[in-house]
């Protein structure tokens, strides 16, 4: 198994790590890569900041029944044309 990652693979592992989907070996390989690669370190830091910002945004969405009601209205309007 290769322990040195290409940057695209490191970016993918960074994303997996953000969602706690990376294995211990993948995390180890990513950390080794981050020690070496300045660009991927920057990407990892920005990715972490983005995830933190999204989690703290306290976004509100429409309830499912309201979405369905709007969808039905839009479909009726499309059929009119």
N, C-alpha and C positions, 0 to 999 in steps of 0.2 A: 504494500500500500504506500502511496506517495504521501509524504507529509508536507510537501511544499505545494501550495495551491496557486492556481491562476487567479487573477483578480475577479473575474466573473464568477467563479466558484466561491470565492471568499464573500462576495456580495450576497450571493444566494444563502450561504451559511449565516451571514449576518442577519438576514431577514428571518431565517428559521430560528435563530437564537432569540430574536425579539419576541417571538410567539411561543417560546419554550418548546420548540419542536426539534431542536438540534440534539444529537446524541453527545455524550461526554467526549468521544473521540473527535467529533466534528467541532465542538467548542475548543478543544485543545489545538486542533489544526488551524482553526481561525485565529486563535490567540497568537500562535507562532507567526502566522502570516501578518497579523497586525503589528507585531514587533518589527517587522522588516519593511512593510509597505506604508508609507506616509499617506498616500491617497486613500487607501482602504481604511486607515485609522480615522481619517476625516469623514469618510462615508459612514462608518460605524457610529461615530459621535453624532452626526447629523440625523441619522436614522433613529438613534435613541432619543434625541430631542424631539423629533417629529412624533414618535410614539407617545412620549410623555405629554406633549401638547394636546394630542388628540384625546388621550384618556382624561385629561383634566378639563376638556372643553365643555363637558356636561351637555352634549347635544341632545335635542329632543326630536323625535320623529312622529309621524302620524300613526295612529293605531291602524291595524290591518283593515278593519271594517271601513274606515274612512278612505284608505287608499283604494279599496275595491269600489266604493261609491264614486270616487273621482274617475276611476278607470272606466266605469260604466257610462258616465256622463260623456267622457271624451270619445268613447266608441260610438255612442249615439250621434254625437256631433259629426264625427267622421263619415258615418253612413248617410247623413243628410246631404252631404256634398256630392 
